[in-house]
Amino acid sequence: MPLPEPEPGLVISYSYLWHYERAAGVEEGRKDRPCVILVALERHQNGGTVVVALPVTHRPPEDAAAAIEVPQAVKRHLGLDIERSWVVLNEGNQFVWPG
């Protein structure tokens, strides 16, 4: 199956590296998780597309303004579990597609 073109709103499975993990010297996320593409910008120098992806987590946010809860109807449509989930807004990973 060919990879889709990256575009804002696309939900992908990605080995997300949390900020605290990177600060501890970790270089790769410990597990794949759903992530939402926030931005996809084409690089004209090498033809790659730079993507910023935001993580989806089951952990309730400490700051309600730092996350958006994913509605159950959206989770069902995406084939995700029924536990409550949030898109984290105050951190993201940047990479060249497909990562």
Backbone as XML, in Angstrom:
<?xml version="1.0"?>
<chain id="A" units="angstrom">
  <residue number="1" name="MET">
    <atom name="N" x="0.832" y="-1.169" z="0.000"/>
    <atom name="CA" x="0.000" y="0.000" z="0.000"/>
    <atom name="C" x="0.883" y="1.241" z="0.000"/>
  </residue>
  <residue number="2" name="PRO">
    <atom name="N" x="0.698" y="2.160" z="-0.944"/>
    <atom name="CA" x="1.546" y="3.354" z="-1.006"/>
    <atom name="C" x="1.261" y="4.296" z="0.160"/>
  </residue>
  <residue number="3" name="LEU">
    <atom name="N" x="2.289" y="5.021" z="0.564"/>
    <atom name="CA" x="2.132" y="6.007" z="1.636"/>
    <atom name="C" x="1.282" y="7.172" z="1.143"/>
  </residue>
  <residue number="4" name="PRO">
    <atom name="N" x="0.409" y="7.681" z="1.999"/>
    <atom name="CA" x="-0.357" y="8.861" z="1.604"/>
    <atom name="C" x="0.546" y="10.096" z="1.611"/>
  </residue>
  <residue number="5" name="GLU">
    <atom name="N" x="0.106" y="11.116" z="0.921"/>
    <atom name="CA" x="0.811" y="12.397" z="0.992"/>
    <atom name="C" x="0.567" y="12.980" z="2.385"/>
  </residue>
  <residue number="6" name="PRO">
    <atom name="N" x="1.596" y="13.533" z="3.011"/>
    <atom name="CA" x="1.378" y="14.114" z="4.338"/>
    <atom name="C" x="0.575" y="15.407" z="4.208"/>
  </residue>
  <residue number="7" name="GLU">
    <atom name="N" x="-0.432" y="15.544" z="5.050"/>
    <atom name="CA" x="-1.227" y="16.767" z="5.053"/>
    <atom name="C" x="-1.756" y="16.997" z="6.457"/>
  </residue>
  <residue number="8" name="PRO">
    <atom name="N" x="-1.992" y="18.249" z="6.825"/>
    <atom name="CA" x="-2.513" y="18.545" z="8.156"/>
    <atom name="C" x="-3.799" y="17.767" z="8.428"/>
  </residue>
  <residue number="9" name="GLY">
    <atom name="N" x="-3.865" y="17.186" z="9.623"/>
    <atom name="CA" x="-5.030" y="16.417" z="10.034"/>
    <atom name="C" x="-4.893" y="14.918" z="9.828"/>
  </residue>
  <residue number="10" name="LEU">
    <atom name="N" x="-3.934" y="14.500" z="9.007"/>
    <atom name="CA" x="-3.720" y="13.074" z="8.786"/>
    <atom name="C" x="-3.205" y="12.446" z="10.082"/>
  </residue>
  <residue number="11" name="VAL">
    <atom name="N" x="-3.805" y="11.324" z="10.489"/>
    <atom name="CA" x="-3.366" y="10.602" z="11.684"/>
    <atom name="C" x="-2.495" y="9.443" z="11.227"/>
  </residue>
  <residue number="12" name="ILE">
    <atom name="N" x="-1.288" y="9.389" z="11.800"/>
    <atom name="CA" x="-0.311" y="8.374" z="11.422"/>
    <atom name="C" x="0.124" y="7.595" z="12.656"/>
  </residue>
  <residue number="13" name="SER">
    <atom name="N" x="0.700" y="6.430" z="12.453"/>
    <atom name="CA" x="1.356" y="5.685" z="13.514"/>
    <atom name="C" x="2.836" y="6.054" z="13.436"/>
  </residue>
  <residue number="14" name="TYR">
    <atom name="N" x="3.391" y="6.553" z="14.547"/>
    <atom name="CA" x="4.736" y="7.107" z="14.520"/>
    <atom name="C" x="5.422" y="6.839" z="15.853"/>
  </residue>
  <residue number="15" name="SER">
    <atom name="N" x="6.700" y="6.555" z="15.814"/>
    <atom name="CA" x="7.496" y="6.327" z="17.016"/>
    <atom name="C" x="7.861" y="7.687" z="17.616"/>
  </residue>
  <residue number="16" name="TYR">
    <atom name="N" x="6.924" y="8.253" z="18.347"/>
    <atom name="CA" x="7.056" y="9.618" z="18.872"/>
    <atom name="C" x="8.095" y="9.675" z="19.983"/>
  </residue>
  <residue number="17" name="LEU">
    <atom name="N" x="8.960" y="10.671" z="19.920"/>
    <atom name="CA" x="9.981" y="10.897" z="20.947"/>
    <atom name="C" x="9.555" y="12.093" z="21.794"/>
  </residue>
  <residue number="18" name="TRP">
    <atom name="N" x="9.189" y="11.829" z="23.044"/>
    <atom name="CA" x="8.771" y="12.887" z="23.955"/>
    <atom name="C" x="9.952" y="13.795" z="24.296"/>
  </residue>
  <residue number="19" name="HIS">
    <atom name="N" x="9.653" y="15.039" z="24.615"/>
    <atom name="CA" x="10.699" y="16.011" z="24.959"/>
    <atom name="C" x="11.551" y="15.513" z="26.130"/>
  </residue>
  <residue number="20" name="TYR">
    <atom name="N" x="10.909" y="14.960" z="27.164"/>
    <atom name="CA" x="11.667" y="14.484" z="28.323"/>
    <atom name="C" x="12.592" y="13.323" z="27.952"/>
  </residue>
  <residue number="21" name="GLU">
    <atom name="N" x="12.186" y="12.493" z="26.980"/>
    <atom name="CA" x="13.042" y="11.392" z="26.533"/>
    <atom name="C" x="14.267" y="11.943" z="25.813"/>
  </residue>
  <residue number="22" name="ARG">
    <atom name="N" x="14.038" y="12.912" z="24.928"/>
    <atom name="CA" x="15.156" y="13.534" z="24.196"/>
    <atom name="C" x="16.132" y="14.210" z="25.158"/>
  </residue>
  <residue number="23" name="ALA">
    <atom name="N" x="15.592" y="14.899" z="26.164"/>
    <atom name="CA" x="16.445" y="15.564" z="27.160"/>
    <atom name="C" x="17.289" y="14.564" z="27.933"/>
  </residue>
  <residue number="24" name="ALA">
    <atom name="N" x="16.806" y="13.322" z="28.042"/>
    <atom name="CA" x="17.548" y="12.263" z="28.735"/>
    <atom name="C" x="18.525" y="11.543" z="27.811"/>
  </residue>
  <residue number="25" name="GLY">
    <atom name="N" x="18.615" y="11.981" z="26.547"/>
    <atom name="CA" x="19.564" y="11.388" z="25.621"/>
    <atom name="C" x="19.007" y="10.276" z="24.753"/>
  </residue>
  <residue number="26" name="VAL">
    <atom name="N" x="17.726" y="9.999" z="24.863"/>
    <atom name="CA" x="17.102" y="8.968" z="24.033"/>
    <atom name="C" x="16.970" y="9.519" z="22.610"/>
  </residue>
  <residue number="27" name="GLU">
    <atom name="N" x="17.194" y="8.674" z="21.609"/>
    <atom name="CA" x="17.161" y="9.130" z="20.224"/>
    <atom name="C" x="15.977" y="8.609" z="19.423"/>
  </residue>
  <residue number="28" name="GLU">
    <atom name="N" x="15.250" y="7.634" z="19.964"/>
    <atom name="CA" x="14.120" y="7.030" z="19.237"/>
    <atom name="C" x="12.972" y="6.828" z="20.219"/>
  </residue>
  <residue number="29" name="GLY">
    <atom name="N" x="11.745" y="7.092" z="19.773"/>
    <atom name="CA" x="10.582" y="6.862" z="20.613"/>
    <atom name="C" x="10.492" y="5.408" z="21.017"/>
  </residue>
  <residue number="30" name="ARG">
    <atom name="N" x="9.920" y="5.121" z="22.175"/>
    <atom name="CA" x="9.889" y="3.741" z="22.665"/>
    <atom name="C" x="8.749" y="2.919" z="22.104"/>
  </residue>
  <residue number="31" name="LYS">
    <atom name="N" x="7.729" y="3.588" z="21.513"/>
    <atom name="CA" x="6.640" y="2.825" z="20.904"/>
    <atom name="C" x="5.944" y="3.684" z="19.852"/>
  </residue>
  <residue number="32" name="ASP">
    <atom name="N" x="5.327" y="3.011" z="18.901"/>
    <atom name="CA" x="4.511" y="3.720" z="17.927"/>
    <atom name="C" x="3.219" y="4.142" z="18.603"/>
  </residue>
  <residue number="33" name="ARG">
    <atom name="N" x="2.762" y="5.320" z="18.243"/>
    <atom name="CA" x="1.516" y="5.834" z="18.782"/>
    <atom name="C" x="0.832" y="6.655" z="17.701"/>
  </residue>
  <residue number="34" name="PRO">
    <atom name="N" x="-0.461" y="6.865" z="17.821"/>
    <atom name="CA" x="-1.105" y="7.747" z="16.862"/>
    <atom name="C" x="-0.566" y="9.170" z="17.034"/>
  </residue>
  <residue number="35" name="CYS">
    <atom name="N" x="-0.339" y="9.822" z="15.933"/>
    <atom name="CA" x="0.085" y="11.220" z="15.922"/>
    <atom name="C" x="-0.678" y="11.934" z="14.818"/>
  </residue>
  <residue number="36" name="VAL">
    <atom name="N" x="-0.925" y="13.213" z="15.039"/>
    <atom name="CA" x="-1.650" y="14.021" z="14.068"/>
    <atom name="C" x="-0.662" y="14.958" z="13.390"/>
  </residue>
  <residue number="37" name="ILE">
    <atom name="N" x="-0.679" y="14.965" z="12.062"/>
    <atom name="CA" x="0.183" y="15.905" z="11.341"/>
    <atom name="C" x="-0.410" y="17.299" z="11.474"/>
  </residue>
  <residue number="38" name="LEU">
    <atom name="N" x="0.388" y="18.214" z="12.003"/>
    <atom name="CA" x="-0.024" y="19.599" z="12.178"/>
    <atom name="C" x="0.356" y="20.434" z="10.962"/>
  </residue>
  <residue number="39" name="VAL">
    <atom name="N" x="1.579" y="20.229" z="10.479"/>
    <atom name="CA" x="2.130" y="21.016" z="9.374"/>
    <atom name="C" x="2.895" y="20.080" z="8.451"/>
  </residue>
  <residue number="40" name="ALA">
    <atom name="N" x="2.792" y="20.334" z="7.152"/>
    <atom name="CA" x="3.599" y="19.614" z="6.157"/>
    <atom name="C" x="4.081" y="20.653" z="5.158"/>
  </residue>
  <residue number="41" name="LEU">
    <atom name="N" x="5.390" y="20.902" z="5.139"/>
    <atom name="CA" x="5.992" y="21.911" z="4.273"/>
    <atom name="C" x="6.974" y="21.273" z="3.315"/>
  </residue>
  <residue number="42" name="GLU">
    <atom name="N" x="6.810" y="21.543" z="2.047"/>
    <atom name="CA" x="7.713" y="20.987" z="1.044"/>
    <atom name="C" x="9.023" y="21.757" z="1.047"/>
  </residue>
  <residue number="43" name="ARG">
    <atom name="N" x="10.125" y="21.009" z="1.055"/>
    <atom name="CA" x="11.465" y="21.600" z="0.954"/>
    <atom name="C" x="11.860" y="21.585" z="-0.509"/>
  </residue>
  <residue number="44" name="HIS">
    <atom name="N" x="12.161" y="22.716" z="-1.044"/>
    <atom name="CA" x="12.477" y="22.776" z="-2.465"/>
    <atom name="C" x="13.920" y="22.364" z="-2.785"/>
  </residue>
  <residue number="45" name="GLN">
    <atom name="N" x="14.831" y="22.435" z="-1.812"/>
    <atom name="CA" x="16.221" y="22.070" z="-2.055"/>
    <atom name="C" x="16.367" y="20.593" z="-2.419"/>
  </residue>
  <residue number="46" name="ASN">
    <atom name="N" x="15.732" y="19.721" z="-1.655"/>
    <atom name="CA" x="15.913" y="18.286" z="-1.891"/>
    <atom name="C" x="14.604" y="17.563" z="-2.213"/>
  </residue>
  <residue number="47" name="GLY">
    <atom name="N" x="13.517" y="18.300" z="-2.288"/>
    <atom name="CA" x="12.237" y="17.695" z="-2.639"/>
    <atom name="C" x="11.526" y="17.000" z="-1.507"/>
  </residue>
  <residue number="48" name="GLY">
    <atom name="N" x="12.119" y="16.964" z="-0.308"/>
    <atom name="CA" x="11.471" y="16.312" z="0.827"/>
    <atom name="C" x="10.386" y="17.182" z="1.421"/>
  </residue>
  <residue number="49" name="THR">
    <atom name="N" x="9.552" y="16.583" z="2.250"/>
    <atom name="CA" x="8.500" y="17.316" z="2.937"/>
    <atom name="C" x="8.758" y="17.245" z="4.434"/>
  </residue>
  <residue number="50" name="VAL">
    <atom name="N" x="8.865" y="18.410" z="5.066"/>
    <atom name="CA" x="9.065" y="18.492" z="6.506"/>
    <atom name="C" x="7.697" y="18.457" z="7.181"/>
  </residue>
  <residue number="51" name="VAL">
    <atom name="N" x="7.564" y="17.579" z="8.160"/>
    <atom name="CA" x="6.299" y="17.359" z="8.852"/>
    <atom name="C" x="6.489" y="17.650" z="10.339"/>
  </residue>
  <residue number="52" name="VAL">
    <atom name="N" x="5.484" y="18.251" z="10.956"/>
    <atom name="CA" x="5.424" y="18.376" z="12.410"/>
    <atom name="C" x="4.227" y="17.553" z="12.861"/>
  </residue>
  <residue number="53" name="ALA">
    <atom name="N" x="4.482" y="16.577" z="13.745"/>
    <atom name="CA" x="3.436" y="15.676" z="14.226"/>
    <atom name="C" x="3.245" y="15.859" z="15.731"/>
  </residue>
  <residue number="54" name="LEU">
    <atom name="N" x="1.977" y="15.888" z="16.147"/>
    <atom name="CA" x="1.619" y="16.006" z="17.558"/>
    <atom name="C" x="1.155" y="14.648" z="18.069"/>
  </residue>
  <residue number="55" name="PRO">
    <atom name="N" x="1.577" y="14.261" z="19.289"/>
    <atom name="CA" x="1.218" y="12.938" z="19.808"/>
    <atom name="C" x="-0.206" y="12.870" z="20.339"/>
  </residue>
  <residue number="56" name="VAL">
    <atom name="N" x="-0.771" y="11.666" z="20.279"/>
    <atom name="CA" x="-2.053" y="11.358" z="20.901"/>
    <atom name="C" x="-1.728" y="10.447" z="22.088"/>
  </residue>
  <residue number="57" name="THR">
    <atom name="N" x="-2.288" y="10.764" z="23.255"/>
    <atom name="CA" x="-1.979" y="10.014" z="24.466"/>
    <atom name="C" x="-3.237" y="9.744" z="25.282"/>
  </residue>
  <residue number="58" name="HIS">
    <atom name="N" x="-3.171" y="8.701" z="26.122"/>
    <atom name="CA" x="-4.252" y="8.410" z="27.057"/>
    <atom name="C" x="-4.101" y="9.229" z="28.335"/>
  </residue>
  <residue number="59" name="ARG">
    <atom name="N" x="-2.927" y="9.772" z="28.561"/>
    <atom name="CA" x="-2.666" y="10.507" z="29.808"/>
    <atom name="C" x="-3.395" y="11.846" z="29.795"/>
  </residue>
  <residue number="60" name="PRO">
    <atom name="N" x="-4.272" y="12.075" z="30.773"/>
    <atom name="CA" x="-4.962" y="13.369" z="30.830"/>
    <atom name="C" x="-3.960" y="14.504" z="31.011"/>
  </residue>
  <residue number="61" name="PRO">
    <atom name="N" x="-4.208" y="15.632" z="30.369"/>
    <atom name="CA" x="-3.258" y="16.745" z="30.466"/>
    <atom name="C" x="-3.279" y="17.391" z="31.850"/>
  </residue>
  <residue number="62" name="GLU">
    <atom name="N" x="-2.109" y="17.832" z="32.303"/>
    <atom name="CA" x="-2.044" y="18.589" z="33.558"/>
    <atom name="C" x="-2.612" y="19.988" z="33.343"/>
  </residue>
  <residue number="63" name="ASP">
    <atom name="N" x="-2.415" y="20.522" z="32.142"/>
    <atom name="CA" x="-2.923" y="21.840" z="31.762"/>
    <atom name="C" x="-3.945" y="21.634" z="30.643"/>
  </residue>
  <residue number="64" name="ALA">
    <atom name="N" x="-5.203" y="21.904" z="30.934"/>
    <atom name="CA" x="-6.271" y="21.661" z="29.959"/>
    <atom name="C" x="-6.056" y="22.427" z="28.655"/>
  </residue>
  <residue number="65" name="ALA">
    <atom name="N" x="-5.342" y="23.538" z="28.707"/>
    <atom name="CA" x="-5.091" y="24.325" z="27.498"/>
    <atom name="C" x="-4.000" y="23.720" z="26.626"/>
  </residue>
  <residue number="66" name="ALA">
    <atom name="N" x="-3.307" y="22.690" z="27.131"/>
    <atom name="CA" x="-2.183" y="22.091" z="26.410"/>
    <atom name="C" x="-2.575" y="20.851" z="25.620"/>
  </residue>
  <residue number="67" name="ALA">
    <atom name="N" x="-3.885" y="20.537" z="25.554"/>
    <atom name="CA" x="-4.325" y="19.337" z="24.842"/>
    <atom name="C" x="-5.787" y="19.488" z="24.425"/>
  </residue>
  <residue number="68" name="ILE">
    <atom name="N" x="-6.157" y="18.696" z="23.421"/>
    <atom name="CA" x="-7.546" y="18.642" z="22.963"/>
    <atom name="C" x="-7.977" y="17.186" z="23.033"/>
  </residue>
  <residue number="69" name="GLU">
    <atom name="N" x="-9.130" y="16.942" z="23.679"/>
    <atom name="CA" x="-9.624" y="15.572" z="23.764"/>
    <atom name="C" x="-10.142" y="15.122" z="22.394"/>
  </residue>
  <residue number="70" name="VAL">
    <atom name="N" x="-9.832" y="13.885" z="22.049"/>
    <atom name="CA" x="-10.290" y="13.303" z="20.780"/>
    <atom name="C" x="-11.706" y="12.752" z="21.010"/>
  </residue>
  <residue number="71" name="PRO">
    <atom name="N" x="-12.692" y="13.220" z="20.246"/>
    <atom name="CA" x="-14.057" y="12.705" z="20.418"/>
    <atom name="C" x="-14.135" y="11.206" z="20.117"/>
  </residue>
  <residue number="72" name="GLN">
    <atom name="N" x="-15.012" y="10.503" z="20.835"/>
    <atom name="CA" x="-15.166" y="9.058" z="20.644"/>
    <atom name="C" x="-15.538" y="8.706" z="19.205"/>
  </residue>
  <residue number="73" name="ALA">
    <atom name="N" x="-16.347" y="9.532" z="18.560"/>
    <atom name="CA" x="-16.730" y="9.250" z="17.166"/>
    <atom name="C" x="-15.502" y="9.271" z="16.259"/>
  </residue>
  <residue number="74" name="VAL">
    <atom name="N" x="-14.576" y="10.180" z="16.515"/>
    <atom name="CA" x="-13.344" y="10.263" z="15.719"/>
    <atom name="C" x="-12.468" y="9.049" z="16.014"/>
  </residue>
  <residue number="75" name="LYS">
    <atom name="N" x="-12.362" y="8.665" z="17.286"/>
    <atom name="CA" x="-11.564" y="7.490" z="17.652"/>
    <atom name="C" x="-12.103" y="6.235" z="16.968"/>
  </residue>
  <residue number="76" name="ARG">
    <atom name="N" x="-13.444" y="6.091" z="16.960"/>
    <atom name="CA" x="-14.055" y="4.937" z="16.279"/>
    <atom name="C" x="-13.712" y="4.953" z="14.798"/>
  </residue>
  <residue number="77" name="HIS">
    <atom name="N" x="-13.848" y="6.107" z="14.162"/>
    <atom name="CA" x="-13.558" y="6.244" z="12.725"/>
    <atom name="C" x="-12.106" y="5.861" z="12.411"/>
  </residue>
  <residue number="78" name="LEU">
    <atom name="N" x="-11.195" y="6.198" z="13.318"/>
    <atom name="CA" x="-9.767" y="5.905" z="13.114"/>
    <atom name="C" x="-9.389" y="4.489" z="13.540"/>
  </residue>
  <residue number="79" name="GLY">
    <atom name="N" x="-10.305" y="3.777" z="14.175"/>
    <atom name="CA" x="-10.003" y="2.421" z="14.638"/>
    <atom name="C" x="-9.191" y="2.399" z="15.919"/>
  </residue>
  <residue number="80" name="LEU">
    <atom name="N" x="-9.284" y="3.457" z="16.723"/>
    <atom name="CA" x="-8.555" y="3.519" z="17.988"/>
    <atom name="C" x="-9.404" y="2.923" z="19.105"/>
  </residue>
  <residue number="81" name="ASP">
    <atom name="N" x="-8.799" y="2.697" z="20.264"/>
    <atom name="CA" x="-9.517" y="2.111" z="21.395"/>
    <atom name="C" x="-10.545" y="3.098" z="21.959"/>
  </residue>
  <residue number="82" name="ILE">
    <atom name="N" x="-11.300" y="2.650" z="22.966"/>
    <atom name="CA" x="-12.370" y="3.496" z="23.496"/>
    <atom name="C" x="-11.948" y="4.322" z="24.713"/>
  </residue>
  <residue number="83" name="GLU">
    <atom name="N" x="-10.699" y="4.144" z="25.168"/>
    <atom name="CA" x="-10.219" y="4.957" z="26.288"/>
    <atom name="C" x="-10.135" y="6.417" z="25.862"/>
  </residue>
  <residue number="84" name="ARG">
    <atom name="N" x="-10.307" y="7.326" z="26.815"/>
    <atom name="CA" x="-10.183" y="8.751" z="26.505"/>
    <atom name="C" x="-8.755" y="9.038" z="26.028"/>
  </residue>
  <residue number="85" name="SER">
    <atom name="N" x="-8.633" y="9.929" z="25.052"/>
    <atom name="CA" x="-7.329" y="10.307" z="24.500"/>
    <atom name="C" x="-7.300" y="11.802" z="24.222"/>
  </residue>
  <residue number="86" name="TRP">
    <atom name="N" x="-6.084" y="12.344" z="24.214"/>
    <atom name="CA" x="-5.882" y="13.762" z="23.959"/>
    <atom name="C" x="-4.767" y="13.951" z="22.943"/>
  </residue>
  <residue number="87" name="VAL">
    <atom name="N" x="-4.907" y="14.982" z="22.106"/>
    <atom name="CA" x="-3.827" y="15.423" z="21.236"/>
    <atom name="C" x="-3.053" y="16.463" z="22.032"/>
  </residue>
  <residue number="88" name="VAL">
    <atom name="N" x="-1.760" y="16.230" z="22.226"/>
    <atom name="CA" x="-0.909" y="17.141" z="22.983"/>
    <atom name="C" x="-0.517" y="18.304" z="22.069"/>
  </residue>
  <residue number="89" name="LEU">
    <atom name="N" x="-0.730" y="19.528" z="22.549"/>
    <atom name="CA" x="-0.494" y="20.713" z="21.727"/>
    <atom name="C" x="0.805" y="21.442" z="22.030"/>
  </residue>
  <residue number="90" name="ASN">
    <atom name="N" x="1.425" y="21.141" z="23.163"/>
    <atom name="CA" x="2.596" y="21.916" z="23.559"/>
    <atom name="C" x="3.933" y="21.242" z="23.272"/>
  </residue>
  <residue number="91" name="GLU">
    <atom name="N" x="3.930" y="20.200" z="22.457"/>
    <atom name="CA" x="5.175" y="19.641" z="21.934"/>
    <atom name="C" x="4.873" y="18.845" z="20.679"/>
  </residue>
  <residue number="92" name="GLY">
    <atom name="N" x="5.887" y="18.694" z="19.840"/>
    <atom name="CA" x="5.730" y="17.944" z="18.601"/>
    <atom name="C" x="7.080" y="17.478" z="18.091"/>
  </residue>
  <residue number="93" name="ASN">
    <atom name="N" x="7.056" y="16.527" z="17.169"/>
    <atom name="CA" x="8.282" y="16.056" z="16.508"/>
    <atom name="C" x="8.285" y="16.576" z="15.084"/>
  </residue>
  <residue number="94" name="GLN">
    <atom name="N" x="9.457" y="16.997" z="14.642"/>
    <atom name="CA" x="9.651" y="17.445" z="13.249"/>
    <atom name="C" x="10.540" y="16.433" z="12.554"/>
  </residue>
  <residue number="95" name="PHE">
    <atom name="N" x="10.139" y="16.023" z="11.341"/>
    <atom name="CA" x="10.936" y="15.062" z="10.585"/>
    <atom name="C" x="10.634" y="15.212" z="9.105"/>
  </residue>
  <residue number="96" name="VAL">
    <atom name="N" x="11.505" y="14.619" z="8.294"/>
    <atom name="CA" x="11.284" y="14.617" z="6.850"/>
    <atom name="C" x="10.454" y="13.385" z="6.513"/>
  </residue>
  <residue number="97" name="TRP">
    <atom name="N" x="9.337" y="13.575" z="5.847"/>
    <atom name="CA" x="8.420" y="12.493" z="5.477"/>
    <atom name="C" x="9.114" y="11.483" z="4.599"/>
  </residue>
  <residue number="98" name="PRO">
    <atom name="N" x="8.993" y="10.203" z="4.876"/>
    <atom name="CA" x="8.065" y="9.561" z="5.790"/>
    <atom name="C" x="8.605" y="9.327" z="7.193"/>
  </residue>
  <residue number="99" name="GLY">
    <atom name="N" x="9.788" y="9.790" z="7.495"/>
    <atom name="CA" x="10.280" y="9.695" z="8.872"/>
    <atom name="C" x="11.193" y="8.563" z="9.143"/>
  </residue>
</chain>
